């Protein structure tokens, strides 16, 4: 509960008012049968019309008061439940934003989306119902039992038997339904994941003519979800007829035995009517309790899944006395004996990595698949933290810096270009508020021509994930976004692979001539992209195999020679050797 109380405590004053309103509502409900008894005993039987009118007016006023209390209860319950769910949803989203890539590996995107939407909806719905019923049901139940006992102590056993049957029914249903709710929520996650895979991979699915296979895969999960939901709903629908049966049998027993009591003169007709009302209220109270007990397990699953997010502490956090970098930095990045391994993995991804990336120079990283190139890029903005060794920016260990301060000076272009829904302008200025950099960034990134060709130019719409642009266009806009930030360190994670050779060459030429005193770190697969870099690092199985310029490596590194021979012609090799 500690995870939820801090989001709920601001509503405690409203909860006090809610309890008072529920007390008023229950008091009215427990009082009305007494008035009904008086009307029958003192008015109708005695043929006193004035007593009927007088008691009737009192009943009307009390009923109006009870109605106002019920309206207040509904309003406050809705306000508190929606506010609580909003705060909880915000807290989850904030925590997810703090996650490093390590934590994202523990939760799939589909599961996170389900927890923020479906689970929050479950919590909100159940919270509202519990607030309306959790206080009212016990007050009504206990009050009705006491009232019924006061009217006819010898008939209390009818109420006790009804309560015993209801309690047994609730317990049996409780243990049957709980495990199924957990499975249902997992299936919701699975359905979300499969839907997302199908929608994002529609081109590949159609190209391989696998529409039916994907449909069968989805149908299998969908049918399992339907089967479980039908089972749970059948159990739920079975509960209400059984409770109605118990209610009917209890009423019949009250009338049957009450008739003998009236005949003996030990019970009045009005008291019998009131007794029936109290028996009904008792059973209705337990019906509400049963609904609560059935809904709580489902909400408990959602609460548990929410706690899993809130209790996951990000591995990467700012230290208590974390430093902030100045507004302007040189941008010297140094790796000192860096080792890195993923959590739970026995082998290191990187071992003993040491190099310096200097301002005004390009440091390129090349190597085979799985050699650790992208991992190096991800370590610089602290998307991961080193296992041992250190990474410094201008001599400051990045673990001692505020993450926001560090990332403020870094421009990042991911391997897979990602644009956000909005406009070209909003995407290009995503990391900057300086509109003056917009045109220059688009021009250097070789994006200005196709942007100017659009009807709305820089205000042209960008759909979700930039799907209304080609891969090369998205990549150029992604590069422009990094350049518009005017960061002192710019990281390119194989960001030129979607560009044709001509655009690649023009972009690199523009970067060289128009951007000075910036530290470029480039991962590339193509030799042509990095051959003019001041420093090329050759990675092999997570270790530095060689460092040097293109010409130096052609002479000293067998790994680099193999890569070069696979991409360059004999004439190009001779020209550069």
Order of alpha helices (4+ residues) and beta strands (2+ residues): alpha-alpha-alpha-alpha-alpha-alpha-alpha-alpha-alpha-alpha-beta-beta-beta-alpha-beta-beta-alpha-beta-beta-alpha-alpha-alpha-beta-alpha-beta-alpha-beta-alpha-beta-beta-alpha-alpha-alpha
